[in-house]
Amino acid sequence: MQRGTSVVVYGQTELTKDLYHARDRMKGVVIHNAEDVQPHDLTGAEPHVTYRGGWHRAHRLRLRDRRRPCRKPRSAR
């Protein structure tokens, strides 16, 4: 680092807090501990992601575009 240059330090805790706040403003959901995440039909009519969550239950999360509201995840059928 050269003399006279500055560095901005942005801690992981603050970054995480800002990301959670941004997601809340979008009325979105944060999913923790998702396993076996698989994207499906990303360029098709019904893009979605499947994953295993708590108790290894299967979930399906429909992806949205900016014109549709975000929906909370639901268990896969």
Secondary structure, DSSP 8 states (H G I E B T S, - for coil): --TT-------HHHHHHHHHHHHHHTT-----S-EEEEEE-TTSSS-EEEEE-GGG-EEEEE---TTS-----EE--
